[in-house]
Amino acid sequence: MKKKLLSMLLAAGMVVSLTACGGSADTADGGQQAAPAADSAAEETPAAEDGGAAASGEAVTIKVFSNLPDRTSGQGLVEQTLFDDYMKENPNVTIEVEALDDEAYKTKFKAYASGSQMPDLVNVWGQPGFLDEVMEAGLLAELNMDDYADYNFLPGSLDGFSQNGKLYGLSRNTDVMCFYYNQKIFEDNGWEVPKTYEELLELGEKVRAAGLQPVSMFGGDKWSLYIYIHDLEEQLDGSGVMAKTNDAIRNHDFSDPTFKQAADLFVESVDRGLFQNGFESNDGGTAKNLFTNGQAAMYYTGSWEMSMVTDQDIPDEIRENIRVFLMPVPEGGKGDATTITAWHGGGYAVTESAANKEEAIKLLNYMFRPEGWTRIAWENGVCMSAQNFGDFATGSETEVQKQLMQLVADATDLSGTPLGDLGSSEFKTICEDKSQELAAGKITADDYLKALEAVGQ
């Protein structure tokens, strides 16, 4: 999967070389709007295949459960735009959206899963720790793989949404972990982008001395913490870490030195003040606001936040100066600038118990026509789709889009699913909880690894 994904992303990365001379994105809005209005998008896209509910004229309500609560910017606006378009083209269809942030979403998803009636269309993560047990429980409707033959999904992007040769969901994004940084703050203070992890730690101390928070981090959501540790493992061990990680989970043995080195480095980072005060309990919104308000020089998160550059609610002096760099390599590490922690993230599935299953599938298929989600998201600098978005290059990509695509184009190794999502749901929960305890100084690196080993024994 990793090699297939890499080959397609390398091809998609050619967009950078084609668009770099097409026009600068260093304008106030990168030459783009936050997202197209529903009216204009509807004019450019054909009606849903088979006519949807409009063919019969029967009134239909599709209930959607989403993890995108912000419906005014970013991916939430892309999602809502597609829903609005579908309702406009199918006037007898009503789409009702219940949207919660990630952690609240996962909690309520479990409640829905244990009940008798789930919403029709739901957000899911195509990773073993979240989706395998959901598919095994028969909670999702099977999709027809042949329907997506010309949807241009990247090879491997649907693997996590499949089981026993059957498809149960569609992937929304290609996610790359990175550090966003404020270029102007760096330049004003004479700071350089760190090339090694020790340089990052030293930079963090300089940032604190200047009265700013170094790296903004949302440890309250927990999963960001084990991804950070996984990112360190990737840089320490390069391409060999994924086989080691899978073996460690399967054999309940995290004795390989890479795991201890990464956990120790994370603890050292906390002790040296690399992250903002209270980061272990801050949620995503708090961490993002620290960066977009200019209180933090850096922000560790994923490529799904590239829409900060086009978010008109963020001050111009911040938006225009956002840039990215990857996790630096620790001393003696086997990784380099071509080693990337990246995977196919969230997506959508139709539930088996959906009250309007067939119409929900038609809506899902409508959303993921290449000219749907992929076009809107890429042209407006929102995220990197799990489909080939090279066809929608505009020549006015933002600098962050160009940077991320160049980083991916240069990559020789992409990690795939991160540590906490590789095992069972129990493993994921323990990994999250113990990562947060490690961040808070409640346990040691050895305690952390022993807890991971004990899962399922």
C-alpha positions, 0 to 999 in steps of 0.5 A: 500500500505504501509504495502504491500510495507513494507512486501516485502522490509522486505523480500528483506532486508534479502539480507543483512544478507545473503551477509554481510559475503560474502565479504567486499565492503570496497575496492576501487570499492566495487568489482564492475564496474560502469555498465556492458558493453552492449556487455556482458549484451547482451550475458546474456539476451534473445532477446525481446519477440515476436522478436520486429521489427526484426521479420519483418525487418522493420526499426523502430525508437523509440524516448525516453525522459529521465530524466537521462542526465548522460549516463556514470554512475548511472541509466543513464548508466543502461538505455543506456546499456539496449537500446544498448542491445535492438538495438544489438538484433534488428538491424533494431531498432534505439533508439534516446534519448533526456535526460534532468535533472529533472526540465528541463525535467518536463518543456519540458514534459508539452510542449510535453503534450500540443502538438500533438506528444509526444516521444514514451517512456517517464519517469514519476513519479507515484505520484498524483501530476505528473501522475494523470492528465496525465493519466486522459488526455489520454496521456499514452498507456494502458499496459497489467497487465498480461504481468508483472505477473512474473516480480516480482514487489513489491506489491504496486509499480505499484499503482501510475501508475494505474488508474481505474484498468488500468496500464499505466506505470512501476515503476523503483525504491524504493526510501529512503531519507537519509543523506549520510556522509563521515565516515573519516571526522567524525572519523578524527574530533571525530564526531558521527552520530546524534541520535536526531535532536538537535544533528544534529543541534549541529553537523552542528555547529561543522562542520561549525567551522571546515571550512566545509559545514554541509549538502549539499542540492539541494534547487534549485530543490525545491522538495527536500525542501518539502521532507525534511519537510515531513521527519521531519513530519514523525519523529515527528508524526510517522505512523499517519502523512500520514492520517493527510497529506491527510486529510489536503490537502483534507480539506484545513486545515494544523492546526495540530501542526505537520505541524507547528512544522516541518516547524519551525524546518526547519526554525531553521535548516536554521537559524543555518546554517545546510545547505550550503550557497546558498542551496536554489538555488543550483541544484542537481549537485552542491549539489552532487559535494560539498559532493563528493569533500569533501567540505560538511560532509553530503548530504541529498538526496535519495537512488538513489545516492548510485552509488556514491560509485561505481563512478570512477570519485569520488576520492577514499578517498571519495567513500570508506568512504560514509555511510548513516543515516536516519533523526534523531528524533526531541525531543518529536517525535513519530518516531524512527530509524524504521520510514522511508521516502520512496516511489516508484519513477520514472518510464516509460510509453509509450505515446498513440500518440507514432509513434511506440507504439507497439515497444515501449511497447516491449522495455519497457517490455524488459527493465523490465525483472528481469534480465534487469533493476533490475539485472544490477542496483543492481549488480552494486550498482546503486539503489534499484529497484521496483522489488524484487532484492534479487535474484541478491545478489552477496556477494559483495554489497557495504557498502551503499547497506548493510546499506540501506537494513538493514535500510529498513529491520528494518523499521516498517513504510514507509511513501509512497508518500511525501507531495508535490506529494499527491495533484494536480499539482497545489498543487505540484507547490505551495508546491515547490515554498513556500518551497523554499521561506521558505528556503530563509527566504521570508515567515514564517512557518505560511505563508507557511502553509496558502499557502498550505491551499489556494490551490484549494479553 
